[in-house]
Amino acid sequence: MGHYLNPKNKARNYNVSFSEQFEDEVRSRFMAFTSDIAMSNQDRRAVSISLSEMTLNAIEHSKTADNQVLLQFELHQDRLMITVQDHGRQVPGPKLDKPRKPFRGNGFKVIKALCDRVEIFPSKAGFRIAITKNLWRPQIGGFSL
């Protein structure tokens, strides 16, 4: 597992391997990155749920030789951006006429409802999804703190 800090734009990148502990590892990386960021618990929860959906999608719909996904966290003054990228061939999801497991198949709807911006970049080299969550900043006298 490698990570590095890019001080220019306060970004952190992680290569995470698929395993039974994959979700726990992704969640702990997110919590470590955001531990000193001033954001509401509601925003933190919304991003955490979205990140889980994004990584589950990478696991369920990607066939990759290296079994890795790239996570990128970027903090800007007023927003948090997260990207999940797999390196495999996209495998189609279930047909709409087939019964689905309860609560499955709605990941993108959930992500779109919880985030301020969602961008999807499919390609032959893999699938990348990027989310942006605007961070609430307290204002006093018209100035953001």
VENMOGI-V308776 format. One record per pair of residues at least 6 apart in sequence whose C-alpha atoms are under 7 Angstrom apart, sorted by the first residue. I is the first residue (numbers start at 1). J is the second residue. Records with the same first field share a line. If there is no record, write none. Layout:
I=J  J
This chain:
1=15  16
2=14  15
3=12  13  14
4=12  13
5=11  12
6=12
9=74  76
10=74  75
11=72  73  74  75
12=72  73  74
13=70  71  72  73
14=70  71  72
15=68  69  70  71
16=68  69  70
17=67  68  69
18=67  68
23=52
39=135  136
46=114
50=111
53=107
54=84
55=84
58=86
61=90  91  92  93
62=86  88  89  90  91
63=88  89  90  91
64=87  88  89
65=88
68=86
69=84  85  86  87
70=84  85  86
71=83  84  85
72=82  83  84
73=81  82  83
74=80  81  82
75=81
78=134  135
79=132  133  134  135
80=132  133  134  135
81=130  131  132  133
82=130  131  132
83=128  129  130  131
84=128  129  130
85=126  127  128  129
86=126  127  128
87=125  126  127
88=125  126
89=124  126
90=126  127
112=118
115=131  132  133
116=132  133  134
117=131  132  133
118=130  131  132
119=129  130  131
120=128  129  130
121=127  128  129
122=128
137=144  145
138=144  145
139=145
